[in-house]
Amino acid sequence: MADAPNPFQLPNITKFKIALCQLSITSDKNQNLDRASRSIRLSVEQGAKLLVLPEMWNCPYSSDYFAKYAEDFDNRDASPTLSMLSEAACCHGITIIGGSLPEWDHGRLYNTCCIFGPDGRLKAKHRKIHLFDIDIPGEISFKESDTFTAGDQPTIVDTVGRIGIGICHDIRFPELAALYRKRGVDIICYPGAFNVSTGELLWELVQRARAVDNQLFVATCSPSRNSTGSYTTWGHSTLVGPSGEIIVTSGHEETTVIAQIDYSNIQLQRKSLPLDDQKREDIYKFIDAHELNP
């Protein structure tokens, strides 16, 4: 007797809609959860099958809030944010890249992204690998490493295609994106909260670089801009295609952007410009292993 079909098992989808929910964040966690829930519902009504939330969306991006708003993900009764995401994913039958949240685990604080499948189950969690420490005199000084412990694992999820996960500063490191490319990732999702200084200079640049170098899709989602706090985010949630083209982007206000992804464009780009075949690993390995003469 054949097994009954799994209603949550996804077919080999190549075309689907993605939603990037750029949320306005307040100091009221319940209000943040309500806004996220409403954005998820509206995104589903517009046909989204994959949804991305921002970095640190259940609390303001400030070291004054991280520990206070952190949740123990192993204790679902004490984790209202995870409960809401799980219920929303199951109710709507979608995959949710749950932005990032402050997570308590055995006395340590992590900046963590949780990914829920269309059955509402937690498929994976990614702890931010590269912590954001910056000191620009006269502009911004912030040390994420004073508060958070760094993660030590890349994260790949098979759902609507093969998805690699990074959080904000992870995008600055091409080695992680290249690793995802080697492991067959179709799209890298980076919840992020670049500040105004680095955002204006680098946000679009690094997204397009990660996409074009690896010939895959890159999706980012930021909180909307709020100039009243100690940390002002850049906004501009964006989807970039495998040739480095910007498919859709937002401004800095609260909004949700919807766009269609077509994974066949990845193979088209790689066939037109076969970078993998043109790589000279023999040269790279030699240079890495030997000191070159000046």
DACORGI-V569492 format. One record per helix or strand. SS is the DSSP state (h for helix, s for strand). FROM is the first residue (numbers start at 1). TO is the last residue. If there is no record, write none. Layout:
SS | FROM | TO
SS | FROM | TO
This chain:
s | 15 | 22
h | 29 | 45
s | 48 | 53
h | 66 | 69
s | 71 | 71
h | 76 | 78
h | 80 | 92
s | 95 | 97
s | 101 | 105
s | 108 | 116
s | 122 | 127
s | 133 | 136
s | 140 | 143
h | 144 | 146
s | 155 | 158
s | 162 | 167
h | 168 | 172
h | 174 | 182
s | 187 | 191
s | 195 | 195
h | 196 | 214
s | 217 | 221
s | 233 | 233
s | 238 | 240
s | 246 | 249
s | 255 | 262
h | 264 | 272
h | 275 | 278
h | 281 | 289
